[in-house]
């Protein structure tokens, strides 16, 4: 699994990932959630479950879906917090490209740029390939839930 784009939100993540198949996606997400849980538990000096829910996967199949997902991820901060004046979300792959990898698939390299009519940026729907939801204890310590 290759992590291509992400924003870290108050109570969940949106991830655009590439995987060779469903099994690779499943194993990649399992490894990522374990790594994140260990890091968060270590930073907060706690133990136990971090992610309350399994990830939700949505396969992006068309250039328009790809364009909408990328645009949603890139503009997520402005969508939820229009009063903030950031060019780039400081908690996203836009600010930390070293934490993501370059896309390899046609859809995420070229295809999304050929979308005829990208739609509006969706709100908190699962437009990215996957997003895990943190458990309540971690959510309260990290930040308040995002407001629509």
N, C-alpha and C positions, 0 to 999 in steps of 0.2 A: 504494500500500500504506500502511495506517495501523497503526502500532504501538500496541496498546491496553494490554497487560500484559506484564511480563517480570520474571524474576529472573536475575541473573548468578551462575552457579555456578562451582565450582572449575575445571572443564574444559569447560564448554559453557554454552549459553544456552537458555532456554525462552522462546519468544515467542508471544503470542497477537496475531495480526494480522488485519486485514480487507483484502481485496483484491476488486476488481470481477470479476476472472477469473484463470485460471491464468497467463496471460501477465503480468498486472499483479503477481501474487505473485512470479513468477520474476524479473522485472526489479527489483522492489522489494528482494528478497532479495539479488540480485546487487549492487545499489547499496549496500545496508547492509553486506554483507560486505567490499566494497572500502573503504568509509569506516572500518569497524572495523579492518581490517588496516592501513591507513595510520596510524591513530591509535596502535595498539599498536606498530607498527614504529617510529614516531617517538618514542614514550615510552620504548621500550626500546633506542633507538639501534641498530636492526638493520634488515635488509631481507629480503625473501623472503616465501614463502607463510606465511600464518597459519592458515588453515582447511584442515585435512587432508581433510575430507569435505564433500560437498554437504549442503544442509539436507534434513531429512526433513519432509515436509508431511503433515498429517492434517486433513482437512476436518471441522469440527465441524458436525453436522447436526441435532442434537436439543437441547432445553433441558437434558436430563440431561448430555449430552456437554459442553455449554457450562459448566454449573455445575461439573462435575468438573474441567474444565481451569482455570477461574478459581480454584477452591478449591486445586487443586494448585499453581498459580503463587503464590498468596498465602501458602500454608502450607509452601512448599518448605524454608525455613530450619529451621523447627521439625521437619519430617520428617527432615532429614538431620543436624541438630545440636540434638537436644532439650535438651541441657544449656545452650544459650545462652538468655538471658532477654531477647529482643527482642520488642517488640510488632509491629514492622514490620521486614522484612528490609532492612537498609541498602543492599543492592545490588539493589534491585527498583524497579518502577514505584510501589510503595506508598510508598517513601521519596522517590522522585524523580518525581512526577507530571508535572513539566515536560518530562520526556523521552518521555512517551507522549501519546497523543491520546485524546479521548473516543470511545467506540464509537458507531457510527452504525447498525449493523445491528440488526434486531429481536432476534436471538439473543443478542447481547452487551449489549443495553440492557435489555430486558424479559424475553425468553424464558428466560434462564438462571435467573431468579428464580422461574419457574413449574415448575421441575423437581420432579417428584413425589417421587422417592427418589434423591437424589444418592448415588453410590457412595463407597467409600473413596477416599482420596487416593492415586493411584498413585505408584509410586516413580519410577525413571528411565526411564519409557517416554515415547514421543513423544506426549504428550497435547496439547501446544500445536500451533499451526498450523505452526511451524517451529523448528528449532534447529540452528545450525551447530556443529561440533566443532572446537576449536582444535587446531593441530598440536602435536606433542610439545614442541618447543623453547619455545613460548610457555607451554604448560601448566606446565612445570616452573618457569618464572619467575613465573607468576601465583600458583599455589597447588597444593597436592596434590589429586589427584582425589577426588571425593566418595566416601564409603564408604556402603554400604547398611546 
